[in-house]
Amino acid sequence: MLHKKTICLSASGLTKVFGSGRTKTVAVDHVDINLYEGEVVSIVGESGSGKTTLAKMLLGLLTPTEGEIHFQGKKRDISTHRKQREYWKNIQAIFQDPFSSYNIFRKIDSVLLDCINMRGGRNLPHEQKVEMMTEACSFVNLKFDELTNKYPFELSGGQMQRLMIARIFLLNPKILMADEPTSMIDACSRATILDMLMQLRNEIGMTVVFITHDIGLAYYVSDTVYIMEHGVFVESGTADEVILHPREAYTKRLLNDVPKIYEEWDLSTV
């Protein structure tokens, strides 16, 4: 559907090694990936497969041991604080644990104001900033006037995750990395969060990358799926190709681990 448009972010030979000698761990092993504008991608794998390490390298939070990353056709340069900030205007993340994503000593107003300032709105009139924050909150079904002067820890997990999406609404990045963004919230909130992310993608043409162990989620939302095991991609393609016609034993095992309501569950392995 959205394939073969402009590549916005690509990596070649991306590798991350932790430790050395006997304690050496190759977390990501010579991975190549192309992310296209407006595409929804899922990188699927179990814990320890290397998917979060890969995401952190693409985000610029971890330095690769080897390999190159290109952003908008040029080799990525985040060598100074100013260049990092410029890069992070265009690539943002929502993490699994909303509680660790906020500075607990900063009120919600300042969290949202930071986003407006980062997008060059520092000198806008205060009323306009309030209007923008109100609109961002209302996009995620929150009321700004009920949040103002509160701290993030005064919100529920679901409200915190929605506030993270309100931040993305204000920042308007080109790429969003969503690392297990719905794993800590209930099923009803989970569907709401996914719908909000998809709506945001449709409105601003953002590329969304889900980092997940949930192959059902990957099938539901993705244009392209990458299956990751032991630091390498073992299979990739469209969601239909990978999930309806898997080739690799690892992909088949991930699919077999998804409970099917219409089949009797095998509890003998539990």
Stockholm file with secondary structure:
# STOCKHOLM 1.0

chainA/1-270         MLHKKTICLSASGLTKVFGSGRTKTVAVDHVDINLYEGEVVSIVGESGSGKTTLAKMLLGLLTPTEGEIHFQGKKRDISTHRKQREYWKNIQAIFQDPFSSYNIFRKIDSVLLDCINMRGGRNLPHEQKVEMMTEACSFVNLKFDELTNKYPFELSGGQMQRLMIARIFLLNPKILMADEPTSMIDACSRATILDMLMQLRNEIGMTVVFITHDIGLAYYVSDTVYIMEHGVFVESGTADEVILHPREAYTKRLLNDVPKIYEEWDLSTV
#=GR chainA/1-270 SS CCTTSCEEEEEEEEEEEESCGGGCEEEEEEEEEEEETTCEEEEECCTTSSHHHHHHHHHTSSCCSEEEEEETTEECCCCSHHHHHHHHHHEEEECSCGGGSSCTTSCHHHHHHHHHHHTTCTTSCHHHHHHHHHHHHHHTTCCHHHHTTCCGGGSCHHHHHHHHHHHHHHHCCSEEEEESTTTTSCHHHHHHHHHHHHHHHHHHCCEEEEEESCHHHHHHHCSEEEEEETTEEEEEEEHIIIIISCCSHHHHHHHHTSCCTTSCCCCTTC
#=GC SS_cons         CCTTSCEEEEEEEEEEEESCGGGCEEEEEEEEEEEETTCEEEEECCTTSSHHHHHHHHHTSSCCSEEEEEETTEECCCCSHHHHHHHHHHEEEECSCGGGSSCTTSCHHHHHHHHHHHTTCTTSCHHHHHHHHHHHHHHTTCCHHHHTTCCGGGSCHHHHHHHHHHHHHHHCCSEEEEESTTTTSCHHHHHHHHHHHHHHHHHHCCEEEEEESCHHHHHHHCSEEEEEETTEEEEEEEHIIIIISCCSHHHHHHHHTSCCTTSCCCCTTC
//
